[in-house]
């Protein structure tokens, strides 16, 4: 349907194909950058999980939503703590892996976002806070929930 509208307006189809190919290749390039973390991000408890990729730069977490580039956010952080997801949260976190982990990322200004990741990316998501005991809180909450 969109192709018919674009052709009627006078946009050549080859131009649309080049634009889509450029978007796909740029997104693939971003996923292969050093330190890339595939995750789901939720900015508030009543919001939906947004699929995307993030990368740490010092104490700043940069997030880009997938599959397109129009959902970006940069978060100045103060702390990260890990916990196991509840049963309700597990239902909403499909295709993330067998052992998902939720990280509460404390932001500047007394706000927080939550990031859900596969268990194998746990240390990556801790970023600059990896050596500050954040991983131990997960083992306590995960063992108490089983």
DOLO-102369 format. One record per residue (C-alpha): residue number from 1; y, z, x; residue in three letters. Coordinates in Angstrom, 3 decimals. Last residue first. Example, Ala and Ser with C-alpha at 12.3 -4.5 7.8 and 13.67 -1.06 7.14 Angstrom:
residues 2
{2, {-1.060, 7.140, 13.670}, 'SER'}
{1, {-4.500, 7.800, 12.300}, 'ALA'}
//
This chain:
residues 146
{146, {-20.061, 43.882, 12.788}, 'UNK'}
{145, {-16.371, 44.741, 12.273}, 'UNK'}
{144, {-16.384, 47.624, 14.771}, 'UNK'}
{143, {-17.724, 45.464, 17.585}, 'UNK'}
{142, {-15.090, 42.774, 17.052}, 'UNK'}
{141, {-12.256, 45.315, 16.821}, 'UNK'}
{140, {-13.216, 47.012, 20.083}, 'UNK'}
{139, {-13.934, 43.788, 21.982}, 'UNK'}
{138, {-10.699, 42.273, 20.773}, 'UNK'}
{137, {-8.538, 45.186, 21.908}, 'UNK'}
{136, {-9.942, 44.797, 25.431}, 'UNK'}
{135, {-8.558, 41.273, 25.788}, 'UNK'}
{134, {-4.937, 42.438, 25.492}, 'UNK'}
{133, {-5.277, 44.783, 28.475}, 'UNK'}
{132, {-2.284, 43.564, 30.495}, 'UNK'}
{131, {-3.949, 41.067, 32.843}, 'UNK'}
{130, {-3.974, 38.160, 30.403}, 'UNK'}
{129, {-0.349, 38.605, 29.269}, 'UNK'}
{128, {0.939, 35.495, 31.081}, 'UNK'}
{127, {-1.369, 33.295, 29.002}, 'UNK'}
{126, {-3.460, 35.275, 26.528}, 'UNK'}
{125, {-4.259, 31.946, 24.895}, 'UNK'}
{124, {-6.052, 30.693, 27.981}, 'UNK'}
{123, {-8.266, 33.789, 28.166}, 'UNK'}
{122, {-9.554, 33.312, 24.625}, 'UNK'}
{121, {-10.198, 29.553, 24.913}, 'UNK'}
{120, {-14.003, 29.951, 24.780}, 'UNK'}
{119, {-13.734, 31.966, 21.568}, 'UNK'}
{118, {-12.236, 29.102, 19.594}, 'UNK'}
{117, {-8.625, 29.677, 18.675}, 'UNK'}
{116, {-6.519, 31.090, 15.868}, 'UNK'}
{115, {-2.825, 31.681, 16.511}, 'UNK'}
{114, {-0.734, 34.185, 14.590}, 'UNK'}
{113, {3.041, 34.367, 14.647}, 'UNK'}
{112, {5.250, 37.408, 15.132}, 'UNK'}
{111, {8.792, 38.644, 14.565}, 'UNK'}
{110, {10.592, 41.656, 16.060}, 'UNK'}
{109, {13.422, 39.586, 17.618}, 'UNK'}
{108, {11.621, 38.014, 20.561}, 'UNK'}
{107, {8.134, 37.086, 19.471}, 'UNK'}
{106, {4.842, 38.966, 19.273}, 'UNK'}
{105, {1.862, 36.626, 19.345}, 'UNK'}
{104, {-0.994, 37.943, 17.231}, 'UNK'}
{103, {-4.123, 36.242, 18.499}, 'UNK'}
{102, {-6.999, 35.394, 16.204}, 'UNK'}
{101, {-10.412, 34.685, 17.696}, 'UNK'}
{100, {-13.037, 32.254, 16.453}, 'UNK'}
{99, {-16.695, 32.597, 17.531}, 'UNK'}
{98, {-18.628, 29.665, 16.098}, 'UNK'}
{97, {-15.977, 27.021, 16.589}, 'UNK'}
{96, {-12.676, 25.823, 15.130}, 'UNK'}
{95, {-14.019, 23.352, 12.594}, 'UNK'}
{94, {-13.074, 25.508, 9.605}, 'UNK'}
{93, {-10.570, 28.337, 9.861}, 'UNK'}
{92, {-9.801, 28.963, 6.174}, 'UNK'}
{91, {-13.181, 30.548, 5.458}, 'UNK'}
{90, {-12.923, 32.624, 8.640}, 'UNK'}
{89, {-9.631, 34.110, 7.398}, 'UNK'}
{88, {-11.309, 35.514, 4.282}, 'UNK'}
{87, {-14.166, 36.963, 6.350}, 'UNK'}
{86, {-11.654, 38.707, 8.608}, 'UNK'}
{85, {-10.810, 37.262, 11.999}, 'UNK'}
{84, {-11.554, 39.175, 15.223}, 'UNK'}
{83, {-8.545, 40.491, 17.079}, 'UNK'}
{82, {-6.414, 39.610, 20.080}, 'UNK'}
{81, {-2.998, 40.916, 21.126}, 'UNK'}
{80, {-0.181, 38.936, 22.731}, 'UNK'}
{79, {3.161, 40.355, 23.852}, 'UNK'}
{78, {6.877, 39.545, 24.340}, 'UNK'}
{77, {7.089, 35.887, 23.417}, 'UNK'}
{76, {9.781, 33.200, 23.243}, 'UNK'}
{75, {8.331, 30.642, 20.836}, 'UNK'}
{74, {8.902, 26.894, 20.913}, 'UNK'}
{73, {7.966, 24.873, 17.848}, 'UNK'}
{72, {6.983, 21.314, 17.063}, 'UNK'}
{71, {5.821, 19.594, 13.886}, 'UNK'}
{70, {7.019, 15.979, 13.899}, 'UNK'}
{69, {4.689, 14.799, 16.658}, 'UNK'}
{68, {1.751, 13.514, 14.660}, 'UNK'}
{67, {-1.907, 14.492, 14.532}, 'UNK'}
{66, {-1.416, 17.321, 15.252}, 'UNK'}
{65, {1.221, 20.030, 15.559}, 'UNK'}
{64, {2.969, 20.718, 18.839}, 'UNK'}
{63, {3.368, 24.272, 20.118}, 'UNK'}
{62, {5.265, 25.599, 23.159}, 'UNK'}
{61, {4.576, 29.250, 24.033}, 'UNK'}
{60, {7.245, 30.779, 26.272}, 'UNK'}
{59, {6.446, 33.711, 28.592}, 'UNK'}
{58, {6.051, 31.522, 31.722}, 'UNK'}
{57, {5.341, 28.049, 30.325}, 'UNK'}
{56, {2.294, 28.318, 28.095}, 'UNK'}
{55, {0.850, 25.272, 26.300}, 'UNK'}
{54, {-0.015, 24.636, 22.683}, 'UNK'}
{53, {-2.029, 22.174, 20.638}, 'UNK'}
{52, {-2.193, 21.588, 16.912}, 'UNK'}
{51, {-3.661, 22.419, 13.520}, 'UNK'}
{50, {-1.405, 24.306, 11.111}, 'UNK'}
{49, {-2.882, 27.315, 9.271}, 'UNK'}
{48, {-1.324, 27.792, 5.849}, 'UNK'}
{47, {1.430, 30.291, 5.026}, 'UNK'}
{46, {1.114, 33.681, 3.275}, 'UNK'}
{45, {0.550, 35.600, 6.522}, 'UNK'}
{44, {3.564, 33.953, 8.192}, 'UNK'}
{43, {3.961, 31.515, 11.121}, 'UNK'}
{42, {0.334, 30.398, 11.188}, 'UNK'}
{41, {-0.958, 28.357, 14.120}, 'UNK'}
{40, {-4.361, 26.729, 14.617}, 'UNK'}
{39, {-5.409, 26.089, 18.210}, 'UNK'}
{38, {-6.232, 23.625, 20.987}, 'UNK'}
{37, {-4.857, 25.064, 24.236}, 'UNK'}
{36, {-3.534, 22.684, 26.920}, 'UNK'}
{35, {-3.148, 24.269, 30.372}, 'UNK'}
{34, {-2.872, 20.974, 32.262}, 'UNK'}
{33, {-2.108, 18.050, 29.963}, 'UNK'}
{32, {-4.964, 16.174, 28.251}, 'UNK'}
{31, {-3.851, 16.862, 24.676}, 'UNK'}
{30, {-0.362, 15.539, 25.478}, 'UNK'}
{29, {-1.762, 12.203, 26.651}, 'UNK'}
{28, {-3.758, 11.858, 23.430}, 'UNK'}
{27, {-0.591, 12.410, 21.373}, 'UNK'}
{26, {1.265, 9.800, 23.405}, 'UNK'}
{25, {-1.598, 7.310, 22.917}, 'UNK'}
{24, {-1.744, 7.853, 19.153}, 'UNK'}
{23, {2.023, 7.514, 18.671}, 'UNK'}
{22, {2.188, 4.389, 20.815}, 'UNK'}
{21, {-0.692, 2.825, 18.862}, 'UNK'}
{20, {1.085, 3.588, 15.574}, 'UNK'}
{19, {4.335, 1.997, 16.793}, 'UNK'}
{18, {2.508, -1.060, 18.161}, 'UNK'}
{17, {0.686, -1.547, 14.837}, 'UNK'}
{16, {3.936, -1.255, 12.887}, 'UNK'}
{15, {5.576, -3.885, 15.116}, 'UNK'}
{14, {2.566, -6.176, 14.683}, 'UNK'}
{13, {3.010, -5.846, 10.926}, 'UNK'}
{12, {6.487, -7.334, 11.072}, 'UNK'}
{11, {9.074, -5.381, 9.067}, 'UNK'}
{10, {10.633, -7.654, 6.457}, 'UNK'}
{9, {11.099, -5.294, 3.519}, 'UNK'}
{8, {8.207, -6.984, 1.709}, 'UNK'}
{7, {5.992, -6.591, 4.787}, 'UNK'}
{6, {6.805, -2.879, 4.944}, 'UNK'}
{5, {6.044, -2.438, 1.240}, 'UNK'}
{4, {2.768, -4.335, 1.497}, 'UNK'}
{3, {1.695, -2.329, 4.558}, 'UNK'}
{2, {2.471, 0.922, 2.739}, 'UNK'}
{1, {0.000, 0.000, 0.000}, 'UNK'}
//
